């Protein structure tokens, strides 16, 4: 059995790979051959759907093509969406954030043609994410522009932007602004009940305590956060917290606990793909072992990250940590020339990122290296630079500490005053409130009793009317279908047969002109008969009947139809199949008559416990409420009644000038 499986598995994988390749090639041919920009755009979109996170190179090529084509036809919303998707692939998978920024800037140049606040803000937040590894000041500017462009409906993205800007401000040492950002993010996430990201915002505040020298306070808050991560089963974030605690212990000179927490961070690193944290942990372990002259372990830790480092070339944050570990180890083994090179590279990255702590450490390391090399002038210059930054940081920490305690004191005083004011107000209102409450509740009880009686009677009447109306509508649909079937049969068996006899008579007497007219009449009678009752259902089954209808529309109209149809034969009764067929038929008929669409996509998917039918077009769209309440418009009402007949659900997504999506869900056993 195992041998059979081992033989079959590669065949299945090969088949899937070949199928995927052929699928993409089909759309590539359309892109290369079609002269219609909309058709090409739809084909490229299909390629992007199939290659996203599967084939980065193909995805990048066709994303560029899609964005340029979308801009050409003034579809800037579509261009913005694809630029945002491309950013993560270029920044994180290809480690090329500069290209990502260029793509985003190309769309932002047309921002006045984009009306969707989500897209406007999204372009800037994606640009900020790309800039985080290049220029933190630019990242802060991008996040600020994102906040200016998001609307109230984009609250989750506003929360993310505050969080990202807070993190960037912390790394820049702008702690007051960072604290405000983290608090705003926390409040947004709390309102959205997004507990996972509430913890991220809390982590930002903890980092701020550490950077301002409040190590005990940071430890207390971090312990609470670690317990919460374990409680919520968010253990993938534990390694970062242990790592940050190790850095705090390093700053205060507690190297024993530094090692303990670095080892905890390494043990709890559950995400093997998190190469950034893997490099950070092992780089700091190497630095620790180098400081203890444990050269074997220091070299072992460096060897672990060497194969991964090349993937992060250009990522200044990762380079900063790697160069520091490399320089420290080489200095310990007295290879001062190589150590000098890596220490200088670390200094360049620290200054580029605006990280004053790392800049200060780099100058101190360079001072030690130059001293060991006998270049005392350079050693003294770097020692002076170290002292200047250290004094500046000390003064900054003092100011931040004073501001923190002053803010804390003012907050407590304000809270105390508010408590006193509220207490006085409550005492003054207490005497009159009891009488008011009594009168209010007596009046409310009387009104509520009458109201409940009236409400109950009205609900019962409405419920009865609704049941009668739904029953009548469903019976009417059944009667209509039966009558259609009868008329269709009469046309086919009666008039159709008589016309055939007339045709045969005309053949015998050689009247070709009249025979041609009779042929056209016979074909028209057949079309009417097919429209009245879909005999293809009985002959082919529901799946083939739907496919046949799509083919007929595709061949005989200007509407371009793409489809993905699962086999749903024998899942419904004949009556139910007729209603499903009518739903698809009437939906497509509405698209042809009213939507002014150029393309439509039909999906029929067999899910666990239900069938989902989705019909999408790129037409003019409509206002659902306005259409549904229009007494002359019966199309939507009929679709809804057919859906109810099948115990299903109908969902309509449409806005004027933005196309329409009709989605139906029907339960199956």
N, C-alpha and C positions, 0 to 999 in steps of 0.2 A: 504493500500500500504506500509506504514512504517513497519507494523507488518510483512508483507511478506518479506521485505528487511532484517529485523532483523533476520528472520529465515534462509534466504538463505545465508547471509553473513558468519555466523559461518561454514556452510557446505562447502562453497567455500574455506574458510581459512583452514579447516580441510583437504579437498581434496588436496590443494596445499602442505600442510605440509607432508601428507602421500606420495604424488607423489615425493616430494623432497627426503624424507627418502628412498623410494624405489630406486630412481635413484642412490643415493650414495651407497646403499647396493649392487646394481648391479655391480658397479665398485670395491667395496670392495671384492666381490667374485672373480673377475678376479685377483686382487692383491694377494689374498690368494691361489688361485689354479694354476695360470699360472707359468710355468717354464721359460718363455721367458722374459728376463730383459726389453727389449724394450716394450713389451706388458704391463708389469707391470708398467713401467714408464708412458706410455700413460694413463693407467687407473688411476694412482695416480694423474696425471695432471688433469684429468676430475673431480676427487674428489675435488682437490684444487680450481678449477674454480667454483664449485658449493657451496663451504663452505666459500670462502673468504668474510670476514665481515658479515657472517651469523652464522657460528658455529666455534668460535675461537679454542675450544679445539680439534675438529676434524682437523681443518686446521693446527694446530701446530703439531699434531701427524704425519700426512701424509707429512708435509713439511720436518720434520726430516728424514722420510723414503725416500722421494724423493731425498733429498740432498745426503744421504749415498749411495743410489743406483746409482745416477748419477756419483758420484765420483768413484764408483766401476767399471763402464764401461767407465771411462775417459771422461765423458761428463761434463767438469768443467764449461763451459759456462752456461749450464742449471742449475747446482748446484748453481752458483753465482746468477742467477736471483731469484731462490726460496729463497736463504738466504737473499737477499735484501728485498723481500716481507715479509718474516717472521720477520725481524727486527722491523717494525712498530707495528706489533701485539704484540710482546713480550715487547717492550719498552713502548708503550702508552696504549694498552688495558690491558696487564697483569702486567704492572709496574715492569718488570723484565729486565732492560737493561743489566745486567751482562750475562744472558743467551743469549741475542741477540749478545753480543760481542763474546762469546764463539763460537757461530754458524758461525759468520763472520770470525773469526780467523781460523776456521777449513777449510774454503774455501781459504782464503788468503794464507794459507800454500802452496797451489798449484798454486800461482799466475803466475808462469812462464809458465804454460800450458794454460793460458787464454790470448787470443790475442786481444779481443775486448776492446778498450780503455774505452768505456762507462761502461763496467762491472768492469774493474780494478778500475777506479776512483769511480764508484758507491759503491763498497764494502767499500772503505775507508770513503766516505762521510756518509754512513749509520752507520759505526762504530763510527765516530765522533759525530753523532746525539745521539747515545746511550750513549756515554761518557760524553755528556754535563751535565747530572744530576749526574755523578759520579766523574769525574776528568777533569777539564777544560784544564789543561796542556796536557793531553793525547788527548783530543778533538782537540786542535790546531795542534798537531802532525799528527793526522789522516786527518784533512782537508788539511794540507800541502802535504801529500802523495797523496791525491785525485787530487790536482792540478798538481802534477808531472806526474800522470798517464792519465789524460784526454788529448784528442787531440783537434785540432782546430775545428773539427766537433761537439764537445760537448760543444759549447759555453754557452748554457743555464745552463748546470750543473756546468760549471766553474764559472758563475755568482753567482749561489746559494752557491757554496763553499766559494767564497770570502765573501759573506754576512754572512754565518755561522761563518767563522773564525774571521771576524770583531767583531761579537757579543761576541764570546768567549774571544777575546783579550780585549774588553771593560771590561768585568766582571773580568778579571785578572789585569786590570789597565795598560795594555800595549797600551797606547793611540796612539802613533805614528804609530805602525803597524796596529792598528784598523782603523785609519783614511785612511791609504793607501788601506786597504782591502775594506772599504766602497766606496771609490772613484772608485776603479776598478769594484766593483759590479755595481755601478750606471752607469758607462760607458758601460758595457756589456748589462745591461737591456735597456739602451737608444738605443743602436744599434739594439736590438731585438724588440724594441717598446713595451716592457713589462712594462706598466706604473704602474701597481699595485706594482710590486716588485721594481721599481724605488723609490716608496714612502717608502718601507721597508728600502732600503739603506739610504735614507734621514733620516729616523727615527734613524738609527744607529749613524749617524753623530750628530744628536741632543742630543742623550744620552751621547755622548762623551763631548759635550759642558757642559752638566749638571755635569758630573763627574769631569770636570776640573774647576768647579766654575764659568763658564760663564753663569750664570742663566738668565740674561736679553737676551743675544744672543740666548740661548736655547728657551726662551719663544717666541721671535719673529719668529724663524724658526718653532717652534711647532704650532703657530697660523696659519702660512701659510700652514703647512701640514694638519692641521685640516680642513681648508677651502677647500683644494684640495680633501681630503677624502670625504667630503660632496658633492662636485661638481661631483666626479666620482662615487658617490653612494657606497662607500666602508665603510659604517657606522659601519661594524662589528669591525673595528680597532679603533674606537673613544675611547672606554673605556680604552684601553691601554695608549693612549696619555693623557687623562684626569688623569689617575692614576699616570703616570710619572710626570705630572705637579704638582700634589698634593705632591709627594715626594720632588720635588724641593722646594716648599713652606715650607715644613716641615724643610728642611735643613737650610733655611734662617730665620726660626722662625715666619713665617706668618701663624699662626694656623687657622685664620679665612678663608683664601683662601685655606688652606689645606683641611678643611672640605668641602668647596664649591666644590672643584674639585673631592674629593672622592665621594661625592653624585652625581656629574655629571657622573663619571665613572660607578657608580652603575646603574644609570638610563639608560645609553646608552649601557649596557651589553646586546646585543640582542641575542648572542649565548648562550643559556641556557646550552649547553653541555660544555662550556668553564669553567670547574671547577677550573682550575688553577687561572684564573683571578678573579673568584668569591671568592675564598679563600683569595687571595691577598687583594682585596678591603675590604672585611668584617674584615679581620685581622687588617688592618691599621685603619679602623673605630673604632674597639674595643680599639686599642692602643690610639687613639685620645680621646675617651670618658673616658678611664682610666686616662689619663693625666689631664682631666678636672674634675675628681672625679664624673663623671656621671656613677655610677656603674651599674645602671639598663640597660642603653643602651649598656654599654661595655659588660655585660653578654649576652644580647640579640644577639649582633653581633657574640660573640663566639659560642653561641648555634646554630646559622645558619650554621657554618662551621664544627661543630663537626661531623655530620653524613657523611660528604664528606671526612674528613681528612684520615680516615682509608684506602680509596682507593689509597692514595698517599704515603703510608708507604714505605720508601726507596728512595723517591724523595727528595733529599737534599734541593733543591730550595724551594719546598712547605713547607717542614718541618721547614726551617729557618724562614719563615714568621709566621707560626703557633706557633712555640715555643716562638717567640718574643712576640706575642699578649698574649699568655697564661701566660708567666712570668710577663709581665707588669700588667695584671689584678690581678694576685695573689699577687703581691707586693702591689698593691693599697689596697686590702682587708686585708693586713697584714698577709697573709699566706706565711711567708718567706721561710719555708722549701720547700714547693712545688714550690714556685717561683724560689728558688735556683736551683732546679732540671732542670726546663725548661730553665733557663738562661744558665746553663752549656751545655745543649743539643744544644741550639742555637749557643754557642761559638764553639762547636765541628763542627757543620755543616758549620759555616762561615769559619773556618780554613781549613776544607776539600775542600771547594769550592774556597778558595783563595780570598774571598771577604773582603777586608781590612776595608771598611766602616762598615760592619756588625760586624766584629771582634772588632773594636773599640767600637761600641755601646754596644756589649755584655760585654766587660770588664767594661764599665762605669756602666751598670746595675748591674753586680756582685758586684762592689764596693759599690753601694748603698744598696744592699741586705745584704751584710756582715756587713756593718755599722749598719743597723737596727737590726741585730742579735747580735751585740756586739762583733763581730770578727774583731777588728780593724786592725790586722796584715794582714789578707786576703783582707780586704777592701783597705788598702794602696797598697798592691801588685798589685791588679787589677787597681787601680787608676794610678799607675806608668806605667803599660802596656798600659793603655788608652792614657796616655800622650806621650809615645814613639811613638805609632802608629799615634797619631794626629800630632805630630811634623814631622814625616816621610811623612805623607800625605800632610802636609802644604808645606814642601820642594819640594815634588813631583809636587804639583799643581803649585808652583812658577816656577819650571823648565819647566813644560808643558806650562804654560802661556807665559813664555819668548820664548819658541820654537815656539808657535803658532804665536805670534806677529812678531817674526823674520822671520818666513816663509811667513807670510802675507806681510811684508815689502819687502822681496826679490822678491816675486811674482809680486808685483806692480812695482818694479824697472825694472824687466825683461820685463814686459809688456810695460812699458814706452819706454825702449830702442828699443824694437821691433817696436813700432809705429813710432819712429823717423827714424829708418833704412828703414822701408817700405815706409815712406813718401819720403825720398831722392831717393830711387830706382824708385818710381812712377814718380817723377819729371824728372829724367834722361831719362826714357823710353817714356815719353809722346810725345816728338817731333817726334820720329821715328815711333811710333806705329800707328799714323793716316794714314801715307802713306802705311805702311804694311797692315793695315786693309782694305784700299781701294782696293789695288791690290788683296788681298786675296779674298775679296767678289766678285769682278768682275770675277776672275778665277773660283771661286766656283760656281757662278751663271751659267756660260757657261757649266761647267762640270755637274752641277746638272740637267740642262735642258736636255742635251743628255742622261744623266744617267736615268732620269725619263722616257724618251721616251722608251729607251731600256728595262728598268725594267717593264714598263706597258705591252709592247708587249710580253716579256717573261712570265710574270704572266698570261696573257690571254691564251697564248699557253699551259702553264703548267696546268692551270685550265681546259681547254677544254680536254686535254689529260687525266687528272685525272677523270673527269666526265665520259668520254668514257670508261676508264679502269674499273671504279667502276661499271658502267652499264653492261659492258661485263661480269665482274666477277660474278655479282649477277644473270644475265641471265644464265650464265654457271652453277651456283649452282642449279638453278631451273630446267634446262634441265637435269643435272646429276641426280637429284632426280626423275624426271619423267621417265628417262630411267631406273634407278634402279627399280622403281616401276613396269615398263612394264616387265623387265626381270624377276623380282621376281614373278610376276603374271604368266608369261609364264612357269617358272620353276614349280610353284605350280600346275597350272591347266593343263599343258601339260605333261612335263616329270614326274612330281609327280604322276599324274593319271595313266600314262602308267606303271610306276613302280609298282603301286598298283595292276594293272591288272596282271602283270607278277607274283607278289607275290601270288595272289589268284590262278593262274594257277599252280604255284609250290606247293602250299598247296594241291591242288587236286591230284597231281601226287606223293606227299610225298618226294620231294627233299629238305630235311631240310638244308643241307649245303649251297645250292645255295640260299634258302630262307633267311638264315641269312645274306648272302652277300647283297642281295637285301634290307633287313631291314636297314643295315648300310648305303647303298647308299641313301635310302629314307630319313634317319635321316640327312645325310650330305646335301642333297638337301634342306631339311627344314631349316637347319642352314644357308645355303647360302642365301636362300630366306628371312629369318628373318634379316640377316645382310644387304641385299640389300635394304629392305624396312621394317621399324618397324610396322608391322600390330598391335602390342600391343597398339600402339597409338590410333588406331581407336576403338579397343575393350575395353581398360582399361582407356584411358585418359593419359595425359602427366605425372601426378604425379605418378600413379601406374607403368607406363612404366619405368620411371627413377628408382623407387624402385626395380622393377623386374631386371633391368640391373645390379644394385648394388649387388643384391642377387646372380645373376648368376656369377658375377666376384668373389664375396666373396667365393662361394662354389667351383668354378672350377679353382682358381688360388691361389698362396701363398700370395697374397696381402690381408692384414687385412684392412677392410673398416669400418669406423664408419660414421654415417650420421644423419642429422637433416633436414627432408624434410617437408616444409609447402605445403598445398594444393594449386596448381596453375592452376587447371582445369578451362577451359572456360574463360581464360584471354587473350588467343591469338588465332589467326586464325589457321586452320590446317597447312598451309604452315609454319607459324611461330613456331608452336609446333614441326614440323619435324626438323627445324633448331636448336631449343633449345635442342632437344633430341640428335641430331648429335654432338652438342658442348660438352655435357656431355660424350657421347660415345667416341668421338675422344680424348678428354682430358684423359679419363681413359685408353684408348688404348695406348696413348703415355707414360703414367706412367708405364704400364705393359711392354712395349717394350724397353723403353730407361732409365727410372729413376732408376732402380735397387732399388726400394723402398720396405720397409717392411710394411708400413702402410700408409693409406690415409684417409682423412676426407672430406666428401662432405656435404655442407650446401646449402639448397635452402630456402631462406627467402623472405616472402612477406612483403614488406615495404609500407609505404605511398607513392604512386605514382610510385613505381618501384619494380622489382623483382631482388634479388641479388643471384647469384650462385657463391659459393666459393669452389674450389677443391685444397686441400693441400696435399703434400706428403713429406716424409722424405728421399727422394732419393738423387742422386748425384748432382742434380741441373745443371744449364748450364748458359752460358753467352748469355743473350737475344739478344744483338746487333749482336753477331757473328752468332747465329742460324738464326735470321731473315734475315740476308743478304746472308746466304748460299742458293744458287740457287737450290741445291738438296733437301733442307728442305722445304716441302710444308705444314707441319702440322700447324705451327703458322699462316702462311698466310691464310690458309683455315678457321681457327678459327676466324681470324680478319674479313674476308669477311662475314662470317655468322653473326658475331656481328653487322657489318655495315648494313646488310640486315634487322636486327631487330631494327635499330636506337639505338643500345646500345653502351656500353663502355666496353673495355677489359683492364685489368690491370694485368701485369706479375711481380711477385717479385721472383727473383731467383739469387742465387750465387752458384758457384761450391762448392760441398760438403756440401751445407746448405739447400737442399730441394727446393721445388718450391711451390708457391701459384698462382693459376689462379683465377681471380675474374672478373665476368661478371655482368653488371648492365643493365637491360632492362626496358624501361618506360612502364607503363600501365595507362589506363584511370580510 
